[in-house]
Amino acid sequence: MLIRNAGTQVAGTAPLNKVVTSTGGAAGTITVGAVIDRRHILHKIVWSYDSTPTGGGLTITGGENTISLDITNGGPGSLSINYICAINTALVVTIKSGGGAIIGKLYIEHMTEP
């Protein structure tokens, strides 16, 4: 497997992780850039809102299929998933705005196929 590390591809066996924290009332997005002739595979998503969100949710995009999930409670949540992106396509995971001054946090684990 290849892992993106500081902008280079290196051999490895463990998935990478990325984290984003939104500012109050804003969405937060993690983008894993496209890699030529490779697919990204998303394995795990962990999120939280610091209070009950209004219109909260997640969006996962990586080619032809987009997954949209509603989040209706504050606090943490998680999802184990095997979302496989299209070849030569960025993986984009967004935690939607929670409304008002609510802060959202998002963590993903992913890998790039060899």
Secondary structure, DSSP 4 states (H G I P E B T S, - for coil): -EEEETTEEEE-SSPEEEEEEPPTT--EEEEE---TT--EEEEEEEEEESS--SS-EEEEESSS-EEEEE--SSEEEEEEEEEEPPTT--EEEEEPP-STT--EEEEEEEEE--
